[in-house]
Amino acid sequence: MQVLVVGAGVVGLAIARAAALAGHEVIVAEAASAIGTGVSSRNSEVIHAGLYYPTGSKRAYHCPRGRRMLYDFCASHGVPHRKCGKLVVATNENEVKRIEGVLAQARTNGVEGVDLIEGAAAMRLEPELFCLLAMRSPETGIIDSHAYMHALRGDLEDRGGMIAFNTPIERLMPVADGWEVHFGGAEPGSIRVDAVVNAAGLGAQRVGRATEGYPSGRVPRLVLAKGNYFSFAGRPAFSRLIYPVPIPGGLGVHVTLDLAGRMRFGPDVQWIAEENYDVDATRAAAFYARIRDYFPRLPDGSLVPDYAGIRPKLTGQGEPAADFMIDAPKDHGLPRLVQLFGIESPGLTSALSLADEVVGYLAS
């Protein structure tokens, strides 16, 4: 079966790889000139354990499962990563009450090794830290996301798959034996394929609306949540990731480390109307205030605007967080079409597990 995957971010590449490993002929259509230029390259590069996600949700299933698969993939493919662990920290009595709920949810989700430790014990582990109580997550890690995507691409191409860059999808039309795909770019045209997967990230809603016969009411609204990051001008103060207790819309301004030894803080949550990746330096004031709750000795002038990412959310400010949306033939009735919407965090961690589910739908 010939399968078209729309989008060469980490989720699209994982799906394309899984389809190729299953014996399908795979083409990936990517509107940009390189892999992973959108959501996949503008995040914290964290391998999430799966702590927070509601029982029965797709995130609660795919994040822990995908994380285990990802560590195995990194080991077998030589992808740089480190299982550095993470502390979720409570810095006031209100957060102390909430962190116990985080622990309970993590255990319900099957996350290994999580436990609570007193603030004094956490501060012995991380001398620059302040907290009253902390939850340890030893399975959390960091990854070189670009190396990961290149490894996925390598497996895809080794199985005969290909990526067509600068190829925006303009229309998908159901035909008797599959799908007619109209694409733009420097050499516009059309091809016929047996199956289509829409994994276009921030562009997924546009592709959904361009799918003839797909009910417009099934295309969810796209809400853009910008996350800004500031880098730390100095040696890292922590050896683990440090996260506050989660806030509505995100996981709070946390400490992230990269494999090059740099430390940065973010992301915050900035609701925006259109894509914009500029980091507003004036937002640093709010960062200093929040970070000093758990890193009180953060020096003045140590935060430098770094980069921003945009999360393709399905709900907005003040609304309950939406789950991953995977709309399969059993849901919408069109054969061999899978639409993915709202694949934000923990999409990178979940990608290999999501790919298994999606490829399973392609025969229907």
Solvent accessible surface area in square Angstrom, and as a share of the most:
residue,aa,sasa,rsa
1,M,76,0.34
2,Q,43,0.19
3,V,0,0.00
4,L,2,0.01
5,V,0,0.00
6,V,8,0.05
7,G,8,0.08
8,A,0,0.00
9,G,20,0.19
10,V,7,0.04
11,V,16,0.09
12,G,0,0.00
13,L,0,0.00
14,A,0,0.00
15,I,0,0.00
16,A,0,0.00
17,R,40,0.15
18,A,15,0.12
19,A,0,0.00
20,A,7,0.05
21,L,76,0.38
22,A,62,0.48
23,G,64,0.61
24,H,41,0.18
25,E,102,0.46
26,V,2,0.01
27,I,29,0.15
28,V,0,0.00
29,A,4,0.03
30,E,21,0.09
31,A,59,0.46
32,A,33,0.25
33,S,81,0.52
34,A,45,0.35
35,I,16,0.08
36,G,3,0.03
37,T,70,0.40
38,G,29,0.28
39,V,38,0.22
40,S,12,0.08
41,S,34,0.22
42,R,76,0.28
43,N,37,0.19
44,S,15,0.10
45,E,41,0.18
46,V,6,0.03
47,I,0,0.00
48,H,20,0.09
49,A,2,0.02
50,G,1,0.01
51,L,2,0.01
52,Y,36,0.14
53,Y,15,0.06
54,P,88,0.55
55,T,95,0.55
56,G,80,0.77
57,S,18,0.11
58,K,62,0.26
59,R,25,0.09
60,A,13,0.10
61,Y,125,0.48
62,H,2,0.01
63,C,0,0.00
64,P,3,0.02
65,R,80,0.29
66,G,0,0.00
67,R,2,0.01
68,R,100,0.37
69,M,56,0.25
70,L,0,0.00
71,Y,23,0.09
72,D,99,0.52
73,F,9,0.04
74,C,1,0.01
75,A,80,0.62
76,S,86,0.56
77,H,70,0.31
78,G,63,0.60
79,V,6,0.03
80,P,65,0.41
81,H,63,0.28
82,R,105,0.38
83,K,100,0.42
84,C,22,0.13
85,G,6,0.06
86,K,5,0.02
87,L,1,0.00
88,V,0,0.00
89,V,1,0.00
90,A,0,0.00
91,T,18,0.11
92,N,68,0.35
93,E,116,0.52
94,N,89,0.46
95,E,13,0.06
96,V,29,0.17
97,K,152,0.64
98,R,95,0.35
99,I,0,0.00
100,E,95,0.43
101,G,45,0.43
102,V,15,0.09
103,L,17,0.09
104,A,58,0.45
105,Q,42,0.19
106,A,0,0.00
107,R,135,0.49
108,T,85,0.50
109,N,19,0.10
110,G,40,0.39
111,V,9,0.05
112,E,71,0.32
113,G,53,0.51
114,V,9,0.05
115,D,41,0.21
116,L,56,0.28
117,I,20,0.10
118,E,116,0.52
119,G,4,0.04
120,A,57,0.44
121,A,27,0.21
122,A,0,0.00
123,M,61,0.27
124,R,179,0.65
125,L,66,0.33
126,E,4,0.02
127,P,114,0.72
128,E,41,0.18
129,L,6,0.03
130,F,78,0.32
131,C,2,0.01
132,L,69,0.34
133,L,19,0.09
134,A,0,0.00
135,M,0,0.00
136,R,92,0.34
137,S,1,0.01
138,P,60,0.38
139,E,33,0.15
140,T,0,0.00
141,G,0,0.00
142,I,1,0.01
143,I,2,0.01
144,D,46,0.24
145,S,1,0.00
146,H,84,0.37
147,A,28,0.22
148,Y,1,0.00
149,M,1,0.00
150,H,103,0.46
151,A,20,0.15
152,L,0,0.00
153,R,67,0.24
154,G,29,0.28
155,D,19,0.10
156,L,0,0.00
157,E,76,0.34
158,D,111,0.58
159,R,129,0.47
160,G,62,0.59
161,G,7,0.07
162,M,99,0.44
163,I,18,0.09
164,A,26,0.20
165,F,56,0.23
166,N,85,0.44
167,T,18,0.11
168,P,40,0.25
169,I,3,0.01
170,E,103,0.46
171,R,96,0.35
172,L,0,0.00
173,M,46,0.21
174,P,56,0.35
175,V,37,0.21
176,A,114,0.89
177,D,86,0.45
178,G,7,0.07
179,W,1,0.01
180,E,33,0.15
181,V,1,0.01
182,H,44,0.20
183,F,43,0.18
184,G,5,0.05
185,G,42,0.40
186,A,105,0.82
187,E,147,0.66
188,P,93,0.59
189,G,33,0.32
190,S,57,0.37
191,I,61,0.31
192,R,137,0.50
193,V,6,0.03
194,D,45,0.24
195,A,0,0.00
196,V,0,0.00
197,V,0,0.00
198,N,0,0.00
199,A,13,0.10
200,A,26,0.20
201,G,28,0.27
202,L,29,0.14
203,G,22,0.21
204,A,1,0.01
205,Q,4,0.02
206,R,108,0.39
207,V,0,0.00
208,G,1,0.01
209,R,156,0.57
210,A,21,0.17
211,T,5,0.03
212,E,73,0.33
213,G,59,0.57
214,Y,12,0.05
215,P,64,0.40
216,S,90,0.58
217,G,76,0.73
218,R,78,0.29
219,V,19,0.11
220,P,27,0.17
221,R,131,0.48
222,L,62,0.31
223,V,23,0.13
224,L,17,0.09
225,A,0,0.00
226,K,9,0.04
227,G,1,0.01
228,N,0,0.00
229,Y,6,0.02
230,F,1,0.00
231,S,27,0.17
232,F,29,0.12
233,A,64,0.49
234,G,48,0.46
235,R,210,0.77
236,P,53,0.34
237,A,27,0.21
238,F,9,0.04
239,S,68,0.44
240,R,58,0.21
241,L,0,0.00
242,I,0,0.00
243,Y,0,0.00
244,P,1,0.01
245,V,3,0.02
246,P,29,0.18
247,I,67,0.34
248,P,125,0.79
249,G,25,0.24
250,G,17,0.16
251,L,34,0.17
252,G,2,0.02
253,V,12,0.07
254,H,6,0.03
255,V,0,0.00
256,T,1,0.00
257,L,10,0.05
258,D,14,0.07
259,L,64,0.32
260,A,71,0.55
261,G,42,0.40
262,R,140,0.51
263,M,2,0.01
264,R,30,0.11
265,F,0,0.00
266,G,0,0.00
267,P,19,0.12
268,D,16,0.08
269,V,31,0.18
270,Q,47,0.21
271,W,73,0.26
272,I,36,0.19
273,A,104,0.81
274,E,128,0.57
275,E,97,0.44
276,N,70,0.36
277,Y,62,0.23
278,D,105,0.54
279,V,29,0.16
280,D,68,0.35
281,A,59,0.46
282,T,108,0.63
283,R,64,0.23
284,A,16,0.12
285,A,73,0.57
286,A,69,0.54
287,F,1,0.01
288,Y,34,0.13
289,A,69,0.54
290,R,52,0.19
291,I,0,0.00
292,R,78,0.29
293,D,62,0.32
294,Y,0,0.00
295,F,5,0.02
296,P,70,0.44
297,R,175,0.64
298,L,4,0.02
299,P,67,0.42
300,D,120,0.62
301,G,68,0.65
302,S,7,0.05
303,L,16,0.08
304,V,69,0.40
305,P,59,0.37
306,D,57,0.29
307,Y,43,0.16
308,A,0,0.00
309,G,5,0.05
310,I,3,0.01
311,R,30,0.11
312,P,1,0.01
313,K,18,0.08
314,L,20,0.10
315,T,34,0.19
316,G,9,0.08
317,Q,138,0.61
318,G,82,0.79
319,E,78,0.35
320,P,115,0.72
321,A,84,0.65
322,A,30,0.23
323,D,49,0.25
324,F,7,0.03
325,M,51,0.23
326,I,12,0.06
327,D,5,0.02
328,A,0,0.00
329,P,12,0.08
330,K,146,0.62
331,D,60,0.31
332,H,23,0.10
333,G,61,0.59
334,L,29,0.15
335,P,71,0.44
336,R,58,0.21
337,L,0,0.00
338,V,0,0.00
339,Q,0,0.00
340,L,3,0.01
341,F,1,0.00
342,G,6,0.06
343,I,22,0.11
344,E,12,0.05
345,S,44,0.28
346,P,3,0.02
347,G,4,0.04
348,L,20,0.10
349,T,1,0.01
350,S,0,0.00
351,A,0,0.00
352,L,10,0.05
353,S,0,0.00
354,L,0,0.00
355,A,2,0.01
356,D,64,0.33
357,E,36,0.16
358,V,0,0.00
359,V,22,0.13
360,G,60,0.58
361,Y,41,0.16
362,L,1,0.00
363,A,91,0.70
364,S,67,0.43
